[in-house]
Every structure is written in structure tokens, then in C-alpha cells.
């Protein structure tokens, strides 16, 4: 296991005894940008505890369009269906930001969860937060402007990174938010003109975080409050 800040918060909450029980099946793995951890309807074999990677949970329609319903970083777990009574899910999990994660087999996860110890308590609390995040994202996508959605998304991503720069194309962001690429280009242009970000192909640097927060909607602060809780 890693130490210090370079850890997954759920795993960091375990006691030495609890960690020792799952340690043999806990493997650190690198995750590549765009890698699909699981797809809609696929039987899940592993849960992932991100450390420096960020995973996007996405829902796709029959027409092929998709939208992000939640993001998961070092605060959470990918594969919550495994301990909620199902081995499949209606969403897909795609790596949004490359980095490291810990992978745990479904057998080991369910065995530890069924012991009703600290891991179960933390996973249930996190799942409650994740459901609130999905609901807040749905409200934001329906009622707030693209500029506000982009600011909220950038801020949420930054909160899961140790730097102020994102490796991200406008096309990928448009897929996350479920809007036209042209709309993201225009919104990013306005943020750049305001001096809040600097954008070059595939890279976004945040120059004024306070400015982004001033342009964002209340959804960002609500989501941040939920994660802290």
C-alpha cells in the first residue's frame, strides 16, 4: 500500500487487520486514458479503488450518445454493484484521467463486506454520497448553462488531482457532459478570455480557481460538501 496522501481514502480507513485480510487479492494497477474497466451489462469481476486515476461512470443510450453520471477518484470505489446485490450494472466505467488504482477481486470484496466491519460501513456511506452525486449531476445537466456545467466539471476534476492541469480534449469533455463539441469550445473560449483557464490542444491549465468557482453553479459546492461529509 502507498502512504501519505497518495492513497485511496476508503482503503486508508481500514484497520491493519482488515487490510491484511484483503491484501493478498489487492493489486496496484496502472489505468490508461480511455480504458474501459467495464461496459453496460458486463459481469463485473473486479472493484477498483482509484489512487491517482479518475474514473467516469457513463450512461449510453441506444442511439450511441452518452453522458457522465458521476466521477470517482481517490475518495471512492468503482464497482459498487458488487456489494449491492448485483454483478452487472447499467453504466460503463471509463478512465477519464490516467493513473494508478488498486484492483480487488469480487470474491474478496464481498467476503470482507459480509463481515459487516469497517469496510462495509465506509462503502455504504460512500454509496450514499455517490447516489447524491448522480442526482445533483442530473439537476445540473437539466437546469444550468453549459458554462456552469463546464466549471463544475473542471472543479470536481481538480479536487481529485494534485496539480492544476488537466490532460483532456474538448471532444472528451463534450462526451462527458452530453453536449456538442462546439458548445464546449465556445464555453472554454469564454473562460480563457476571462483569464480563468489556459487551453492548448489536449491540455487545460487552471489559472484562477476562484474565478471558476464564481462562474459555477451551486451544484459544485453541494457535491463538495457531500464528499467532505
N, C-alpha and C positions, 0 to 999 in steps of 0.2 A: 504494500500500500504506500501511496505517496503521503507526504507530511505537509504541515503548514496549510496555506491557502489552496494549494494545488490538490484539492481533494473533492470528492463528491460529498455533499452535506448529509445525505441520508446514510451513507456508509460511515461517515465520521461520527454519527450519533450512536453507533453500535458499541457495545462493551467489548472488551478483549475476548471474552468467552463466546459471544455471539459471532464476532468476526472470525474466530478460529473455526467455527462450525462450517462457515461457507467458504473459507479461504481456499480449500482445495479445488473448488469449482469456479473461483473468481479469477478472471484472466483480463489483464490490461491489453486493449486492442487499439490500433490506430484507425480512425474513421476518415474517409476521404470525402471531399466536397461532392455532393450529388449522389453519394452512395445510398442505395435503398436498403434499409435494415429489414423492413417487411412491407408487404403490399396488402391491399384490401382483400380480406377473406383468407389470407395465408395463415396457416397454422404456425403459431409462434413457438420457437424453440429456445429463445434466449430473452432475457431482460438486459437492458443497458443502463448503466449509471454514468452519465457524462461527467467528465472532469474538465477538459478544455474544449471539447466539441459542443456544438449546439445542434439539436435535432428538431426538425419541423414536422409536426403532425398535420397531415393534409387530408382533405376530403375531396374526392373526384366525382364528377357527375358522369352519366352515361355518354354525354357528348364529348367528354375528354377534358373539359375545363376543370380546374382545381383551385382550392383556396386553403390557406393555412388556418387551422382552428386553434392551434396552440404551439408554443415553443418550449423546449426542455433543455436546460443547461445543467450546471453543477448542482443546482438545487433539487433535482428530481430524478425520475426514472422513466425509461421508455419501455412499454410492455405491461402496463398496469392491468390489462385484461387477464393476465396470467394468475393474478391473485384475487381477481374479482369474479371468478367463476366461469371464465371463458378462455379458450385458447386461440380465438381468432378475433379480429377487430374490423370495424367498418372504415377505418382510416389507414393511411400509409405513413411510414416514418422515413424521412429523407434527411440526410446530413446537410444542414444549412451552413455550418462553419466547421471546417476540418479540425481535428484534434484527437485527444485521447478519451477513452471511456473504459469502464470495467464491464465485462460481459459475464453474466451469471446464468447458468442453465435453469430452465423452468422447473426441473425436479428439485434442485437445491433451493430455489426461491420459495416454492410452495411448501417445502418441508419446514423451512425456517419461519415462514409466515404462519403456518398452522400451529406453531408452538406458542402463539399469542404473546410474544415478548415485545421487546422494544422496536424491532423491525416492523412488526405488524402495526403498532401504534403510529410510527412515523409514516408508513406507507399510506395508511388510511387518512391521516391528516393531509398528506401531500395530494392524494387523490381528490380530496375535498377542494383544495386550492386549485387543482387543475380543472375541475369542473367549473369553478368560478371564473377561471381564465377563459375557458371556452365560451361561457355565457357573455362575459364582458367583451370579448373579441367580436361576437355576433352583433352585439349592440353597436359597437364602434363601426363595424363594416356597414351597418344599415343606416346609421344616423349622422355620422361625421364625415367631413370632407376628406378628400384624398391627401391633402397636405397634412391634416391632423392624423390620419391613419399612418402616413409615412413617418411622421415624427414619433408617434407612439411605437411603431415597429423598430425604428432605429434606436430609441432609448431602451426598449426592452432587450434588444440585442446587445447593446453596450453594457448593460448591467451584468451580462454573463461573460464578458470579456475582460482581460487585464490591460487592454490598450484602447486607444480612441480611433482605431482604423478598422474598417470592415472590408474584407475581400468579397465583393458582391456585385453582380451585374444588375442593371436595371431590369433586364428581362426576368431574372430570377425573382427580384422583388415584386414585379408585376404579377408573377405566378403566385407568390405568397399571398398578396393582397387581393388577388382575383380581379384586377383591373387591367386596362390596356397599357401596354408599354409606353405609349406616347404620353399617357396621363402621368406616369411616374417620371418621365423625362422632364415634363413641364413642372411638376412639383419639386423635383430635385433642383431644377434650374432656379426656382424662386428661393429655395433655401440657400443655394450657393450665392445668389445675388445679395441676400440678406447677411452674408458672412457667417452663416451657421455651419456650413459644411464646405468641403472642397472635394470635387468629384473629378476623377480621371478614370479612364476605361477600366472597369473591374475593381476600382478601389474608391472607398468613401472615407474621408477623414473628417472627424467632428472637430470644428474649431471653436464652437460656442455652444456648450451643452445647455446653459441656461436659456439661450435663445430657442433651442429645440423644445425645451420644456414649456416655454411661453407660448409656442405655436401648437403644442399638443393639446389634446382634449383631456377631460377628467379621467378617461379610461386608463391612461398610463399610471397616474397616481393611485388609482383604485387597485390596479394589478400589483403595483409595487408594495402597497400596504398589505395585500393578501399574502405575498411571498414572505414578507418580514414576519407576519403573524405565524 
